[in-house]
């Protein structure tokens, strides 16, 4: 279809304002034979025909042009192929007016059995033309600075906006070059860009630079310029046109965002309060200021108490107690500073209001006057520093985070001659806000880490002793502070019969929870060991405890609607060494095996069953026994000691064995040296090493007798025990020993099963043991005044240091210990 000119008398379009907005286009559905099937309100608004007049009638009478069956058939065939068609078509309004519309015909589709086309149209708009007078007024008064330069880059035309931006009158510009007028505005670079445009014909769009203007010489401005060549009638270049926009606000906003983002990556790289404060000072110099001080409240640097002021905590004290935490200057050594890092600092800018820290706004002093009475009266030393080093502008920003006052950061300019402006306060506020969050995070982490370490160290043993059976030494290395304290623990437990229990364990996780759980497990092991349980049974009971603790955590988290995993796990190794038999019984729950070093320097790792970690439940633990020669060395450790970043556990275990195989009579030195060489730098996990060198109780310290099942044998056993105790030089314990032997042997003869055996041991204490084949243990009774019996064990308990019973594979042992004077 041929396009036709629009009728000049046609009314203004009622269609949408956007050329791409089709929401109000006229839409019509026409069948393949030209009958209107659908008619929209948009079509009625465009052509004036209501739907009742059009639906069911042919649409060809709407065309305001002669029919062209050939072209119509071609359009229909194109639409049947799925491509669609568009063009400019004249149509007739209901009132007889001729209207030119942009017509679009869709690809054909079917409604039922019939073929249909969707036609959409909007009124064609005439092109707008302007006269020279209008165009001249537009260019002259445009908010964009414009200029035309000849081939020698001399000004030949400029608008009023450019004259205002540069501050140079029009009559001074015309006929002269930019380098002659504004040498401080990167004129050489700009002229180089214009020469490039004339040489290549390629425009330069949105070139930004910083400069100044005669209209505002005290403020730095940012400009965006674009250049393009001008063509003559013969397509030759006749000059160059450039346009200028003042984009200072956009530039400042971008610089602000860039600096704030950079501050986010530069400040707070560690969880150390003092280091974070120093990072803030270093970041701002010289990017933003020439001298920066960061003062933090003394309570922020403390690990005790609340640590900071709350802004709603009531009236603040007359003068806050602060300490200098960060200091940086463009001058080496920060000579401007009155206080050094770590010193007490009480600086507050005029009017020296303490409420600035809790709820005040940043203070901007564009011009510092050292002769001001406020400075001289309140800050005489600083007034002298201001005068000496030419400090001329200041911004002080209170540091607050999470409704907590932390301190004050002050930015000062001296070398930079430009004073701080109100816009700079926004940047200072944003940077300090970022740093305040980092300081508060570091403060909270330091306090939590200190509490966890304190808790953990209070739960670990402060002094270890293996009695006469073992010489022990230990080394504990806390985790790197970034990883938090762990749940590693170790212990040495004195058992009956001169035996000693050795235990080492590791709780899964880090932090206060892991430390608290470690304390509960250590206490449980001590309790279970006092009950004389063998290693496998002790670990089974400990496994039940961990399961109960896990259930408690699960219920707590369910009540808090938390989705965090509630599994609580731990590993443990428990060993019992008997210096009489030189046998060591041990069992482990998912823990690395111990290392054993023989007196001749050979090391090995006993192949005892691994056992499941504590907290899984449902699986048994096994006890394994080994015999240790006298002066053997046994080492119990946690996995952090043998797991390195560049080697696996087996390599670490081998290195540990080699280090311990070195002959060193000082066990403490050997223990410390092994840890230091295996772990030279802080690790993300706690490390514990427990070493024990074995000793043996010889025949001169142990005596035993078989006891006949005859009440008459009690006096004989009592006499034998008396002679032995006197022979050991313990005459003060003879009477008590006679009573203990008499009571324990009598009970065994009366109530137990043979064989019965009496044994005396002398190490750090004097121990009396009576073993029998019965599994029934006696219990302590409190006899009434009229009872004739029941006071024997009560007397034994009163006269001895401690007493108890332990089960053996063949029965039980009743024992009682006395302190040796």
SEDRENZA-440118 format. One line per field, with one value per residue (C-alpha): y negated, z negated, x; residue number from 1. Coordinates in steps of 0.1 Angstrom, whole numbers, plus 5000, padded with zeros to 4 digits. Layout:
! residues N
v <- Y,...
w <- Z,...
u <- X,...
resi <- NUM,...
This chain:
! residues 821
v <- 5000,4965,4940,4906,4873,4866,4841,4808,4803,4835,4831,4838,4875,4891,4920,4927,4904,4931,4944,4978,4979,5000,5002,4978,4989,4996,5034,5052,5089,5095,5128,5141,5128,5092,5094,5078,5104,5082,5045,5028,4995,4983,4988,4969,4940,4939,4942,4933,4965,4984,5022,5028,5011,5030,5066,5088,5063,5060,5036,5025,4995,4979,4975,4940,4952,4972,5009,5029,5066,5077,5059,5071,5107,5103,5089,5118,5144,5128,5130,5166,5174,5162,5130,5102,5068,5031,4998,4964,4966,4938,4946,4928,4916,4920,4882,4883,4872,4888,4902,4918,4946,4969,5003,5036,5070,5101,5135,5154,5176,5196,5191,5223,5233,5198,5179,5146,5116,5092,5056,5029,4992,4958,4924,4913,4882,4854,4845,4813,4785,4754,4721,4706,4681,4709,4730,4701,4695,4732,4735,4702,4710,4748,4760,4777,4755,4755,4740,4742,4740,4737,4759,4740,4747,4710,4701,4689,4694,4703,4702,4684,4716,4721,4685,4690,4723,4711,4676,4661,4635,4643,4614,4627,4663,4656,4659,4674,4710,4729,4732,4694,4689,4717,4733,4750,4770,4797,4775,4794,4827,4814,4798,4831,4848,4823,4828,4865,4859,4838,4864,4895,4881,4902,4883,4884,4889,4881,4874,4864,4843,4821,4784,4750,4721,4684,4682,4703,4704,4718,4751,4779,4789,4819,4816,4840,4830,4844,4835,4842,4828,4803,4810,4785,4788,4809,4832,4817,4808,4772,4773,4791,4787,4795,4797,4793,4803,4796,4830,4821,4836,4869,4870,4864,4890,4915,4907,4910,4944,4955,4944,4960,4993,4991,4984,5015,5037,5019,5014,5043,5070,5083,5088,5066,5033,5013,5026,5017,4982,4978,4991,4963,4937,4951,4953,4916,4902,4888,4897,4875,4857,4849,4859,4884,4894,4922,4921,4950,4951,4970,4994,5004,5016,5035,5071,5067,5051,5039,5023,4991,4964,4971,4939,4946,4955,4922,4891,4894,4885,4850,4861,4894,4916,4923,4937,4930,4961,4948,4921,4912,4881,4870,4859,4886,4894,4875,4845,4828,4853,4843,4879,4911,4944,4960,4927,4913,4888,4865,4845,4831,4803,4771,4766,4797,4812,4848,4856,4855,4892,4905,4886,4857,4850,4847,4814,4794,4765,4751,4726,4735,4705,4713,4679,4689,4687,4722,4737,4718,4725,4762,4774,4752,4779,4785,4748,4746,4776,4760,4728,4746,4770,4749,4771,4752,4774,4801,4827,4848,4877,4897,4935,4953,4988,5007,4980,4981,4951,4962,4931,4902,4899,4865,4856,4825,4808,4788,4795,4796,4760,4767,4766,4793,4786,4798,4825,4839,4845,4871,4891,4888,4901,4931,4941,4938,4957,4986,4985,4983,5016,5032,5019,5031,5065,5067,5056,5082,5109,5101,5102,5135,5150,5139,5154,5187,5189,5181,5207,5233,5227,5228,5262,5276,5291,5266,5291,5328,5355,5392,5402,5427,5446,5419,5388,5366,5334,5316,5288,5270,5246,5227,5222,5191,5164,5162,5198,5195,5217,5254,5283,5301,5314,5338,5351,5374,5392,5409,5443,5469,5494,5468,5469,5438,5429,5409,5392,5369,5357,5333,5318,5309,5272,5240,5213,5211,5240,5263,5251,5257,5291,5300,5291,5313,5343,5339,5338,5369,5388,5380,5392,5424,5431,5428,5455,5477,5485,5501,5481,5496,5492,5456,5446,5463,5442,5411,5419,5419,5386,5370,5384,5368,5335,5336,5342,5312,5290,5303,5294,5259,5253,5265,5241,5213,5225,5227,5248,5251,5286,5299,5328,5327,5350,5357,5381,5395,5419,5433,5454,5469,5478,5502,5498,5532,5552,5527,5533,5504,5509,5484,5478,5450,5434,5421,5406,5411,5439,5431,5432,5455,5450,5478,5471,5478,5451,5472,5457,5474,5468,5496,5511,5508,5508,5473,5472,5447,5411,5402,5392,5417,5444,5480,5493,5509,5500,5524,5524,5533,5540,5536,5542,5513,5516,5493,5458,5462,5431,5429,5399,5389,5360,5344,5344,5307,5317,5342,5327,5301,5280,5296,5332,5359,5374,5404,5382,5361,5391,5403,5369,5369,5404,5393,5362,5381,5408,5383,5390,5361,5366,5334,5344,5308,5297,5327,5320,5283,5289,5315,5291,5262,5281,5297,5265,5236,5212,5207,5233,5231,5260,5264,5287,5309,5332,5353,5373,5399,5418,5451,5463,5497,5505,5532,5560,5537,5516,5544,5574,5598,5630,5656,5656,5689,5690,5692,5666,5675,5662,5626,5623,5638,5614,5585,5595,5599,5565,5549,5563,5551,5516,5513,5526,5497,5473,5464,5471,5443,5462,5496,5493,5479,5506,5534,5521,5518,5553,5568,5553,5560,5595,5604,5592,5611,5644,5639,5627,5632,5662,5676,5671,5642,5622,5593,5568,5538,5512,5483,5454,5419,5434,5467,5489,5519,5542,5573,5592,5620,5638,5622,5595,5581,5549,5538,5505,5481,5483,5458,5481,5470,5467,5501,5520,5545,5544,5523,5499,5515,5498,5466,5467,5475,5445,5422,5434,5435,5409,5427,5461,5479,5510,5519,5549,5572,5600,5624,5606,5574,5555,5535,5509,5483,5456,5438,5407,5413,5387
w <- 5000,5009,4981,4983,4966,4935,4937,4922,4908,4888,4850,4826,4819,4791,4790,4764,4760,4763,4798,4784,4762,4779,4749,4766,4803,4823,4827,4851,4860,4896,4913,4944,4966,4951,4926,4892,4864,4834,4828,4798,4780,4794,4829,4820,4806,4837,4864,4847,4856,4827,4826,4834,4868,4878,4864,4892,4920,4944,4936,4970,4970,4943,4968,4982,5013,5044,5040,5050,5051,5062,5033,5008,5020,5015,4980,4971,4985,4965,4934,4940,4942,4906,4912,4907,4925,4916,4935,4937,4949,4953,4937,4935,4901,4895,4899,4933,4923,4939,4914,4921,4897,4890,4898,4886,4898,4878,4891,4899,4872,4869,4849,4852,4888,4902,4910,4893,4891,4863,4874,4850,4859,4845,4860,4879,4865,4885,4881,4861,4877,4861,4874,4871,4844,4822,4827,4819,4786,4777,4782,4765,4734,4732,4697,4715,4723,4760,4782,4818,4826,4860,4874,4854,4823,4818,4804,4831,4812,4776,4756,4724,4703,4712,4705,4670,4663,4672,4658,4688,4708,4744,4759,4742,4756,4792,4815,4788,4779,4747,4736,4738,4715,4689,4686,4653,4667,4685,4716,4734,4729,4741,4772,4779,4779,4803,4827,4825,4834,4864,4875,4872,4874,4844,4816,4780,4755,4718,4710,4674,4657,4626,4628,4615,4628,4626,4616,4584,4579,4543,4552,4573,4600,4622,4659,4685,4721,4755,4789,4825,4859,4880,4917,4946,4978,4994,4964,4953,4917,4909,4871,4839,4815,4779,4750,4713,4682,4646,4630,4597,4576,4596,4593,4556,4551,4571,4552,4520,4530,4541,4509,4487,4506,4504,4466,4463,4478,4460,4425,4402,4417,4382,4351,4331,4317,4318,4352,4366,4352,4368,4401,4401,4395,4421,4447,4444,4447,4473,4492,4471,4444,4435,4398,4382,4346,4333,4296,4281,4248,4222,4216,4252,4248,4216,4216,4185,4178,4205,4224,4238,4231,4242,4255,4234,4203,4185,4180,4192,4169,4170,4190,4209,4203,4237,4250,4282,4304,4339,4352,4387,4404,4437,4415,4404,4367,4363,4346,4345,4319,4283,4271,4286,4292,4259,4240,4222,4245,4236,4268,4276,4302,4292,4275,4257,4250,4237,4252,4286,4281,4272,4294,4311,4348,4365,4358,4388,4382,4416,4402,4371,4350,4323,4307,4299,4262,4262,4275,4252,4221,4228,4251,4247,4260,4290,4297,4299,4322,4345,4347,4352,4379,4397,4389,4405,4409,4388,4388,4356,4360,4330,4334,4326,4335,4324,4301,4284,4281,4289,4292,4315,4348,4359,4394,4398,4429,4429,4461,4482,4486,4493,4461,4453,4469,4457,4484,4468,4435,4453,4464,4429,4414,4437,4433,4395,4395,4413,4390,4359,4369,4373,4339,4323,4339,4327,4292,4290,4304,4281,4251,4262,4270,4237,4218,4237,4231,4194,4191,4209,4189,4157,4167,4176,4148,4133,4118,4128,4108,4116,4081,4080,4109,4136,4143,4163,4184,4206,4232,4243,4272,4278,4313,4335,4321,4355,4351,4315,4286,4290,4267,4263,4228,4209,4174,4150,4124,4093,4089,4063,4060,4071,4106,4127,4153,4184,4205,4236,4255,4282,4284,4319,4326,4311,4288,4253,4260,4269,4238,4215,4230,4225,4188,4184,4201,4180,4148,4160,4167,4133,4117,4138,4131,4093,4098,4109,4143,4169,4200,4223,4198,4190,4226,4229,4201,4215,4249,4231,4216,4249,4264,4236,4241,4278,4271,4247,4275,4299,4277,4271,4307,4315,4289,4306,4340,4351,4381,4370,4366,4330,4332,4304,4308,4292,4293,4263,4253,4217,4204,4170,4160,4132,4119,4101,4132,4157,4177,4194,4204,4228,4250,4275,4290,4325,4311,4325,4309,4283,4291,4270,4269,4254,4232,4262,4283,4305,4310,4320,4321,4304,4327,4304,4317,4329,4315,4327,4317,4287,4294,4321,4297,4305,4309,4283,4272,4266,4241,4252,4228,4234,4212,4207,4197,4169,4182,4212,4226,4235,4253,4256,4280,4300,4338,4341,4332,4360,4387,4407,4437,4459,4446,4436,4401,4406,4415,4384,4362,4375,4369,4333,4327,4340,4318,4287,4293,4286,4252,4230,4192,4188,4197,4197,4221,4244,4244,4252,4279,4296,4298,4309,4337,4349,4347,4353,4362,4348,4360,4363,4338,4302,4295,4264,4256,4225,4218,4191,4183,4165,4132,4115,4079,4070,4044,4017,4022,4026,4003,4007,3990,3997,3969,3957,3954,3916,3890,3872,3901,3893,3865,3886,3915,3890,3875,3909,3920,3888,3894,3930,3920,3893,3917,3940,3912,3909,3872,3868,3892,3874,3853,3882,3905,3880,3878,3916,3922,3895,3909,3946,3941,3917,3941,3970,3949,3938,3970,4000,4020,4021,4032,4009,4011,3989,4005,3991,4014,4004,4028,4021,3998,3979,3995,3981,4006,4001,4032,4035,4061,4052,4074,4045,4031,3995,3986,3958,3930,3902,3873,3846,3810,3801,3831,3822,3857,3889,3877,3893,3927,3911,3889,3919,3938,3908,3903,3939,3966,3989,3996,4022,4043,4079,4099,4117,4142,4113,4087,4068,4047,4015,4008,3983,3985,3957,3960,3951,3926
u <- 5000,5013,5017,4999,5004,4985,4956,4968,4933,4934,4931,4959,4964,4945,4969,4997,5026,5052,5060,5065,5034,5007,4983,4957,4962,4931,4927,4904,4900,4891,4883,4900,4872,4873,4845,4850,4850,4861,4861,4878,4871,4905,4891,4859,4880,4902,4875,4843,4824,4808,4812,4775,4780,4812,4810,4796,4802,4831,4859,4870,4848,4870,4899,4903,4921,4913,4912,4943,4933,4968,4986,4959,4965,5003,4998,4975,5000,5028,5007,4998,5036,5039,5058,5031,5030,5031,5027,5011,4975,4948,4914,4881,4867,4829,4825,4842,4877,4907,4932,4966,4974,5003,4988,5002,4987,4996,5003,4972,4955,4924,4892,4873,4874,4879,4911,4916,4940,4946,4949,4963,4966,4976,4973,5004,5021,5035,5071,5078,5099,5112,5123,5158,5147,5133,5165,5188,5169,5170,5208,5215,5195,5202,5213,5242,5272,5279,5306,5318,5355,5372,5399,5425,5404,5395,5361,5336,5304,5292,5260,5252,5255,5291,5299,5284,5302,5337,5333,5351,5330,5321,5340,5372,5367,5358,5388,5410,5419,5411,5447,5450,5420,5419,5453,5444,5414,5434,5432,5460,5443,5409,5425,5442,5408,5394,5423,5416,5380,5389,5415,5393,5358,5348,5330,5342,5313,5312,5349,5351,5377,5383,5389,5380,5360,5365,5328,5336,5374,5372,5356,5367,5343,5338,5328,5316,5324,5315,5331,5319,5331,5311,5307,5304,5284,5312,5313,5347,5353,5347,5352,5344,5315,5317,5292,5299,5279,5288,5286,5302,5273,5275,5312,5311,5285,5305,5337,5318,5305,5340,5356,5330,5333,5371,5367,5346,5374,5403,5389,5381,5403,5410,5390,5412,5399,5432,5442,5407,5410,5445,5432,5406,5432,5456,5427,5417,5453,5459,5428,5405,5425,5461,5458,5434,5430,5407,5399,5379,5362,5383,5355,5355,5391,5383,5374,5353,5319,5296,5324,5307,5281,5245,5229,5199,5218,5211,5232,5268,5297,5312,5342,5345,5375,5390,5423,5441,5436,5445,5468,5480,5495,5510,5539,5563,5559,5525,5541,5506,5494,5492,5486,5501,5485,5476,5477,5447,5429,5401,5397,5362,5358,5341,5317,5333,5299,5301,5267,5284,5295,5260,5236,5254,5259,5293,5310,5323,5347,5357,5382,5401,5411,5437,5431,5395,5388,5372,5405,5427,5407,5399,5426,5457,5482,5461,5457,5495,5496,5470,5491,5524,5514,5488,5457,5429,5398,5383,5355,5348,5325,5311,5316,5284,5272,5241,5230,5264,5288,5323,5345,5353,5372,5386,5398,5420,5435,5467,5487,5456,5446,5409,5388,5363,5328,5294,5295,5327,5307,5286,5317,5333,5300,5298,5334,5332,5299,5316,5346,5323,5306,5340,5352,5320,5323,5359,5349,5322,5343,5372,5349,5334,5367,5382,5352,5355,5393,5388,5361,5381,5413,5393,5379,5413,5435,5459,5483,5488,5504,5508,5519,5547,5533,5538,5558,5535,5538,5513,5511,5480,5479,5447,5433,5440,5416,5399,5387,5375,5384,5379,5368,5401,5408,5431,5433,5453,5431,5445,5428,5429,5458,5483,5468,5465,5439,5449,5423,5423,5393,5380,5345,5332,5329,5343,5333,5318,5294,5323,5342,5312,5306,5342,5339,5308,5325,5357,5337,5318,5350,5363,5331,5330,5367,5361,5335,5363,5348,5370,5378,5351,5323,5334,5332,5298,5284,5301,5284,5250,5258,5266,5234,5214,5232,5224,5188,5187,5202,5177,5148,5163,5167,5132,5118,5138,5126,5162,5173,5209,5221,5219,5244,5269,5299,5332,5361,5379,5407,5408,5437,5445,5480,5488,5524,5523,5515,5529,5497,5479,5442,5428,5398,5391,5360,5370,5402,5437,5457,5483,5520,5543,5580,5601,5631,5654,5638,5615,5580,5547,5510,5491,5464,5435,5399,5389,5354,5327,5328,5308,5272,5264,5251,5242,5278,5301,5336,5365,5393,5428,5457,5494,5524,5548,5584,5596,5605,5584,5568,5531,5516,5480,5471,5443,5441,5451,5487,5492,5469,5488,5477,5504,5505,5480,5475,5497,5527,5520,5518,5551,5567,5553,5568,5602,5602,5592,5618,5646,5661,5653,5652,5631,5596,5583,5609,5602,5565,5569,5595,5573,5543,5565,5581,5549,5528,5551,5523,5488,5462,5424,5421,5431,5461,5467,5495,5498,5530,5535,5567,5560,5574,5570,5561,5586,5584,5596,5564,5538,5530,5501,5488,5462,5436,5421,5383,5385,5377,5408,5429,5419,5444,5472,5465,5464,5498,5514,5502,5515,5550,5550,5538,5564,5591,5582,5587,5550,5545,5520,5497,5499,5467,5446,5459,5451,5415,5412,5426,5404,5372,5379,5391,5363,5337,5353,5354,5318,5300,5323,5335,5370,5397,5404,5436,5450,5474,5493,5508,5530,5534,5523,5497,5493,5467,5450,5431,5410,5401,5375,5354,5321,5305,5285,5300,5295,5277,5283,5257,5249,5242,5217,5226,5210,5225,5252,5269,5271,5298,5328,5329,5317,5349,5370,5356,5362,5398,5410,5416,5392,5378,5358,5353,5362,5350,5375,5370,5373,5352,5358,5384,5376,5403,5411,5438,5457,5477,5514,5526
resi <- 1,2,3,4,5,6,7,8,9,10,11,12,13,14,15,16,17,18,19,20,21,22,23,24,25,26,27,28,29,30,31,32,33,34,35,36,37,38,39,40,41,42,43,44,45,46,47,48,49,50,51,52,53,54,55,56,57,58,59,60,61,62,63,64,65,66,67,68,69,70,71,72,73,74,75,76,77,78,79,80,81,82,83,84,85,86,87,88,89,90,91,92,93,94,95,96,97,98,99,100,101,102,103,104,105,106,107,108,109,110,111,112,113,114,115,116,117,118,119,120,121,122,123,124,125,126,127,128,129,130,131,132,133,134,135,136,137,138,139,140,141,142,143,144,145,146,147,148,149,150,151,152,153,154,155,156,157,158,159,160,161,162,163,164,165,166,167,168,169,170,171,172,173,174,175,176,177,178,179,180,181,182,183,184,185,186,187,188,189,190,191,192,193,194,195,196,197,198,199,200,201,202,203,204,205,206,207,208,209,210,211,212,213,214,215,216,217,218,219,220,221,222,223,224,225,226,227,228,229,230,231,232,233,234,235,236,237,238,239,240,241,242,243,244,245,246,247,248,249,250,251,252,253,254,255,256,257,258,259,260,261,262,263,264,265,266,267,268,269,270,271,272,273,274,275,276,277,278,279,280,281,282,283,284,285,286,287,288,289,290,291,292,293,294,295,296,297,298,299,300,301,302,303,304,305,306,307,308,309,310,311,312,313,314,315,316,317,318,319,320,321,322,323,324,325,326,327,328,329,330,331,332,333,334,335,336,337,338,339,340,341,342,343,344,345,346,347,348,349,350,351,352,353,354,355,356,357,358,359,360,361,362,363,364,365,366,367,368,369,370,371,372,373,374,375,376,377,378,379,380,381,382,383,384,385,386,387,388,389,390,391,392,393,394,395,396,397,398,399,400,401,402,403,404,405,406,407,408,409,410,411,412,413,414,415,416,417,418,419,420,421,422,423,424,425,426,427,428,429,430,431,432,433,434,435,436,437,438,439,440,441,442,443,444,445,446,447,448,449,450,451,452,453,454,455,456,457,458,459,460,461,462,463,464,465,466,467,468,469,470,471,472,473,474,475,476,477,478,479,480,481,482,483,484,485,486,487,488,489,490,491,492,493,494,495,496,497,498,499,500,501,502,503,504,505,506,507,508,509,510,511,512,513,514,515,516,517,518,519,520,521,522,523,524,525,526,527,528,529,530,531,532,533,534,535,536,537,538,539,540,541,542,543,544,545,546,547,548,549,550,551,552,553,554,555,556,557,558,559,560,561,562,563,564,565,566,567,568,569,570,571,572,573,574,575,576,577,578,579,580,581,582,583,584,585,586,587,588,589,590,591,592,593,594,595,596,597,598,599,600,601,602,603,604,605,606,607,608,609,610,611,612,613,614,615,616,617,618,619,620,621,622,623,624,625,626,627,628,629,630,631,632,633,634,635,636,637,638,639,640,641,642,643,644,645,646,647,648,649,650,651,652,653,654,655,656,657,658,659,660,661,662,663,664,665,666,667,668,669,670,671,672,673,674,675,676,677,678,679,680,681,682,683,684,685,686,687,688,689,690,691,692,693,694,695,696,697,698,699,700,701,702,703,704,705,706,707,708,709,710,711,712,713,714,715,716,717,718,719,720,721,722,723,724,725,726,727,728,729,730,731,732,733,734,735,736,737,738,739,740,741,742,743,744,745,746,747,748,749,750,751,752,753,754,755,756,757,758,759,760,761,762,763,764,765,766,767,768,769,770,771,772,773,774,775,776,777,778,779,780,781,782,783,784,785,786,787,788,789,790,791,792,793,794,795,796,797,798,799,800,801,802,803,804,805,806,807,808,809,810,811,812,813,814,815,816,817,818,819,820,821
